[in-house]
Amino acid sequence: MRITKPEWLRHDADKKKLTAIFSLDFHPDGKRLATAGMDNKIRLWSTQAIAANAANAADDDANSQRLLATLASHSGAVMCVRFSHGDGRFLASGADDMVVLVWERDEANDDEEEATCGNLQLRQAERWRPVRRLTGHASDVCDVAWAPGNRFLASCGLDNTVLVWDGATFERVARLTGHAQFVKGLAFDPAGKFLATQSDDRTLRVWRTSDWAQHAVVGAPFEDSPFSTFFRRPSWSPDGDCVAAANAANGKAPVAAVISRADWAADL
């Protein structure tokens, strides 16, 4: 394993001050890394350039293609980005402007143009355009997730709700309202049968995708956790046998709870 920290991979609000990066996601083909920042922008980076940086390679072609695209249609800080599964045709993003955007690469109009990133002039090679604008949240959108096979796209936010969209038509199919506080993370299980959501109400809730009914509520691991935190993003194991949830507590120690699918309990 090699760790690299390219100085050019960053978000800059005014060319002087670095801004926070809230989310990142790799394209399924491994050639792109998407980052979402407080500067209201999404940036797509070449992983070839990142690898060249790690190897200290003097590959001018790779380094010249560091920044592939800058996506700037959000009017608030971008909190989350997720590529669709499979061919990665779509990129979903959610932001403080209460909107979920679905982006698609416009390959017919790809054009190499200059973009400024801090003090660097980086050549962009790709154009991505928003093809869907999904509304319905009444406050900041904190997380988005694609179901296996892109059957659904789900979003959650500071309005205490979860919205579920059809992954093909992007029509809304469900609004989940069981949480009593901000919903700050969500994830579909690998089989596409459940959606796990986590909230500041100190619960992780599991919803059936067959009828969108609440299947389970997990609260014990989070009873002593801090009331509020920036994100609460759960993650399923590859076999779907358990789900890991941050911001749990074992006594006074902050931990990640590993919750078994068999009984929806965590052994802390």
N, C-alpha and C positions, 0 to 999 in steps of 0.2 A: 504493500500500500504506500502511495506517495501523496503527500498533502501539498497543495499549491494555493497561493493567494494572489492572483493577478491584480496588480494595482489598478488596472484599467477596467476591471469588472466591478462597476459601482453605479449608483444613481446619484446625480448631482442636481440640486434644485436651482442653483444660480451660478454654477461653475466654480464656486468657492466652498460651499458647504455640502458635505455628504449627507444624504438622507437615508432613512431606514429602509431596509429590504424586508418585506413582511412574508414573502412566499417565493418558492421556486419550484420548477418542475422540468424534468427532462422529456424531450420528445421521444416517442417510442423508437424512432430510428437511431437515437443516441447522438445525433448530429447537432442538436440545438438544446440550449438551456434557457428557459424563460424565467425572468425575475420580475417581481412586482414591488413597487416602491411608494414611499410617501410623496414622491414628486409627481404623482398622478399618472405615471407612465409604466408601461411594460417594455422590457428590453429582451430581445432574443440574441443569444450569444453563440458563437461557434465553439463547439467542444473540441474541434481540431486545434483551434488557437489556444484553448485552455491546456490541452495536452502538450502542445509545443512549449507553452510557458513553463509547465511542470518539468519538462526535459531540458529547459534552458536552450531550446533550439532556436537557431537563427533562420527560421523559415519565413521569409518575407511574405510569401503568398498567404500562408496560414495566419500570420499576424495582421495582415492587411484586412482580413475578413473577420476580425474579432467581433464586431457588432453587426448582426445580420439585419436587424430591424428595430425600430422604436415605434410602439403603438401608443397613441396619445389621445384616445377618444373619451376617456373618463375625466370627470370634473372633480374627482376627489381621490384621496389616497387609495391605491389599489392594494387590497388586502389578501387576494388569493388568485392563483393562476393554475389551471389544470388542462393538460392536453387530453383529447379524447383517446380512447384505446384503439389499438390496431394500427391504422395508418396515420393516426395523429392529424387527421384532416382539420379538426376544429381545436381552438383554444378557448376555454371559458375563463372569464375573469369577473371578480366581484369587487366592489369598491365602496367607499364612504358616500358616494353619490346615490346609493340605494339601488343601483342598477347592476344586472348581470349582462355582460356582453359576450357574444359568441363570435370569434374571429375565424376567418378562413384565409389561407394564402392565395393571393391573386397572382398566380404564376405567369399568366399572360402579360402582366404589366410589371413583372420584376424589373427593377432598374437600380443600377448602382448609383447611389447619391450620397452626398456627404451629410453626416450628422455630428453634432457636438456632444461630447461626453466629458465633462470637466474641461481640462485644457487640451484634450485630444480631439482631433478631427478624424472620425472613423467612417470608413466607407460601408454603406449598407447595401446588401445584395438582395433583400427580399421585401416584398410588400404584403402586408396582411391588412385586411379590411374587416370591420364589424358587419356581419351578415344578419345577426339577430340582436335585438335589444329587449331584454326580459325585465319587466317591471312588476311590482307587486309588494316588494318590501317597503316598510315604512321607516326604516332606519338603515344604518350601515350594514353591508353584506360582509360577513366574516369568513365564509368558507364556501367552496363549491366542490362537487364530486360527481364523476361519471359512474354509472352502473356498468357492470360487465357487459360487453357488447354494445355499449353506448345506448342501452335501452331507455335509460332515464338520465337526466341531469338534475341534481339537487343543490339547493342553496340554503344558507341559514344566516341569521343576522341578529342585530341588536333590537329587533322588534319582537323577540321571543318566538319567532316562527320559523318553520322550515317549508320551503316551496319546492315542489317536484314538477319537472317539466318532461314532456315526451322528448326523447333524444333524437327523433327524426323530424317531427313537425315543430317542436319547441312550444307546443301548446301546454298550458298548465294543467296537470292532472290531479294534483293534491296540494292541500295546505294543512300542515301538521301543527297543532297548537297545544300540545301537552306540557311544554316547558313553562315555568313561571318566571324565568329570568332570561338574560341574554343567551342566545345559542351561539357558541363560538367554534364549533367544529362538527364534522360529520364524515361518514365513510360507509360505502356499500361493502358487504361481505363478498368474497370471491365468487360465490355461487349466485349472487344477485337476489337472494331470498330476503335479506334483511338490510335495513339502513340503520346505522348507529349514530346517535346525535348526543352531543355533550354540552352542558349548559352551566351557567353560574348558579343555577338553583341546586347545584351539587348532586346532579343525577346524570347518568347516562341512560338514554332510552333507546329501545330497540323496536323498530317498526317493520311490519311485514310488507313486502312490496306487492304481494298478491292482492291485498285489499286496503293497505295503508293504515291498518289498525295497529294500536300499540301492543307489542308482544311481551315486553319486559321492561321493568324499571330497576336500575341498579343504583343504590344510594350509599350503601355501607362504606365502601372504600373512600368516599368523599366527604364524610360527615365532619371531619376535622380539617379539611383542606381550606386554604385561603378563600375568602368569599369571592374575590374577583381576580382574574388574571387575564393577560392579553388574549391568549388563545387556549382552546381546549380541543385539540384535534386528535380524535381516536384513530387507531390503525389496526386493521385485521391481520392476523397471521396468514401466510400464503395458502394454507389449507383451510382457512376459515374456522378453525377449531377454537380460537380465542381472539379477543380484541384487547389491545393495549390502550389504556387511557391515562394520560398525564394528569397532574394536579390532584392526585390522591394523597393520602397521608397515612403513615404507620406511626401512631403516637404523634410526636412532634416532627418526625422526619418526612419530608416530601418525597413521594415515590410515584412510580407509574404502576397502576393496577393492571394485572393480566386477568381478564375476566373470561371464564370458561363458558363456551357455548352450551355445554351440557346442562348446567344449572344456573347460569348467569350469576355466578359468585366468584369472588377473588379471594385467594388465600394469602392474606397479608400477615 
